């Protein structure tokens, strides 16, 4: 399916650029000059982009910025100065975190794509009160959400639900727990992790804490690893005999290489293969697990929605991207019946597992399938609440050249539109509220967080809820909190969440995405 909006938009931008970006009531927007210092060139380019693309661009154009600063600080200063951008990011742990961001990579990169080096696990940080013989101590821990197959973590025997108490011999502390993944160093080739455990005591009214000896620390060596967003998929049969497809999908990612979107669509092709398998198996229901999915490309969300939606809805309007007043909205339709003939499973009902880590394109899918009258049943917890998307901009206004200044190529990801469904609905800025609540991160009323279960197994708590709903079995919404806490146990967790950057929305051919 061809999308001509982005190409048309580039023509508009070219015209505006030739007019010198003179806007009524605003000063002319400066052009980067080769004689300027590199940061000044980048900052002028950033200001150009924001003045046109940013969802709240009129307030940007009223700002008179100081260009003599580093490019990251410049962007932050601009975003902070704009007071109406209430949907660009949220306050986490007392500070504002913006969705809009800028990156720089060496301009002379290797021509062949290689997977990034990683340890191969996703972790989450928590703070607990540990009771000891001498008193109560606040300790911080990491828990492994999932392990990437064939990664260093997988080969070391680490698995989902494992607890980590120390990294390179050091405790996780208040000044580093909020972004626990940064404790897994990228500037060294290896890291040592020390496991710990929380197990129920004999009487069942508390939890025993145990930390491994330092000599048992596990050494992980970084390696190039493919983190396939299609983490797990299978066909399950419920106790009631229903045939159910299950898909754990961790990112709306088109292919291996996001820098080559026109030629890299391996994951979208693999998604098609998964749904061919579901269709061939004759599944009656689908559980789509987006609990760790922070977003990604619109084209991928469009494809996935098209393979799920009722066949009668194919080709119909699905998503509207509304930019600022100086630009025109663009519509995305579901793919046609011809385009997904062999992989559309035509469901009028969908079970989605989603959490506070589910954002952007994940939320867009839930909202916009509901806009097509698909009954989307949400199991889990309230989602992020990201109703806006970004565009990927790495070119100059007056050419197709990449935005290269000095030895680096810069890419700006500004929030540039708000997403709406086919009925014009976009009301989830406070997150999508689940139909059936379950929070694997924090439950002050119980100790059920102890057992996470293996992803994709029918016994895993959130999947179990979905399967019970399919069978018409009553679902337990809460578990009573343990009444007594013994010495040497951990109290119910006060979860201190790691809120990473949440998404964008990328256009199928060039720019739009929703991480």
HELIX and SHEET records of a PDB file:
HELIX    1   1 UNK A    5  UNK A   18  1                                  14    
HELIX    2   2 UNK A   38  UNK A   53  1                                  16    
HELIX    3   3 UNK A   57  UNK A   61  1                                   5    
HELIX    4   4 UNK A   71  UNK A   81  1                                  11    
HELIX    5   5 UNK A  152  UNK A  155  1                                   4    
HELIX    6   6 UNK A  177  UNK A  183  5                                   7    
HELIX    7   7 UNK A  214  UNK A  216  5                                   3    
HELIX    8   8 UNK A  266  UNK A  281  1                                  16    
HELIX    9   9 UNK A  298  UNK A  308  1                                  11    
HELIX   10  10 UNK A  311  UNK A  313  5                                   3    
HELIX   11  11 UNK A  361  UNK A  370  1                                  10    
HELIX   12  12 UNK A  448  UNK A  450  5                                   3    
HELIX   13  13 UNK A  461  UNK A  471  1                                  11    
SHEET    1   A 2 UNK A  90  UNK A  92  0                                        
SHEET    2   A 2 UNK A  95  UNK A  97 -1                                        
SHEET    1   B 4 UNK A 101  UNK A 106  0                                        
SHEET    2   B 4 UNK A 408  UNK A 420 -1                                        
SHEET    3   B 4 UNK A 317  UNK A 322 -1                                        
SHEET    4   B 4 UNK A 330  UNK A 333 -1                                        
SHEET    1   C 5 UNK A 101  UNK A 106  0                                        
SHEET    2   C 5 UNK A 408  UNK A 420 -1                                        
SHEET    3   C 5 UNK A 388  UNK A 393 -1                                        
SHEET    4   C 5 UNK A 512  UNK A 514 -1                                        
SHEET    5   C 5 UNK A 296  UNK A 297 -1                                        
SHEET    1   D 3 UNK A 101  UNK A 106  0                                        
SHEET    2   D 3 UNK A 408  UNK A 420 -1                                        
SHEET    3   D 3 UNK A 404  UNK A 405 -1                                        
SHEET    1   E 5 UNK A 101  UNK A 106  0                                        
SHEET    2   E 5 UNK A 408  UNK A 420 -1                                        
SHEET    3   E 5 UNK A 388  UNK A 393 -1                                        
SHEET    4   E 5 UNK A 512  UNK A 514 -1                                        
SHEET    5   E 5 UNK A 505  UNK A 506 -1                                        
SHEET    1   F 2 UNK A 117  UNK A 118  0                                        
SHEET    2   F 2 UNK A 223  UNK A 224 -1                                        
SHEET    1   G 4 UNK A 121  UNK A 132  0                                        
SHEET    2   G 4 UNK A 135  UNK A 147 -1                                        
SHEET    3   G 4 UNK A 163  UNK A 167 -1                                        
SHEET    4   G 4 UNK A 170  UNK A 171 -1                                        
SHEET    1   H 5 UNK A 121  UNK A 132  0                                        
SHEET    2   H 5 UNK A 135  UNK A 147 -1                                        
SHEET    3   H 5 UNK A 163  UNK A 167 -1                                        
SHEET    4   H 5 UNK A 190  UNK A 200 -1                                        
SHEET    5   H 5 UNK A 207  UNK A 211 -1                                        
SHEET    1   I 5 UNK A 121  UNK A 132  0                                        
SHEET    2   I 5 UNK A 135  UNK A 147 -1                                        
SHEET    3   I 5 UNK A 163  UNK A 167 -1                                        
SHEET    4   I 5 UNK A 190  UNK A 200 -1                                        
SHEET    5   I 5 UNK A 218  UNK A 221 -1                                        
SHEET    1   J 6 UNK A 230  UNK A 237  0                                        
SHEET    2   J 6 UNK A 243  UNK A 249 -1                                        
SHEET    3   J 6 UNK A 285  UNK A 289  1                                        
SHEET    4   J 6 UNK A 349  UNK A 354  1                                        
SHEET    5   J 6 UNK A 375  UNK A 380  1                                        
SHEET    6   J 6 UNK A 436  UNK A 437  1                                        
END                                                                             
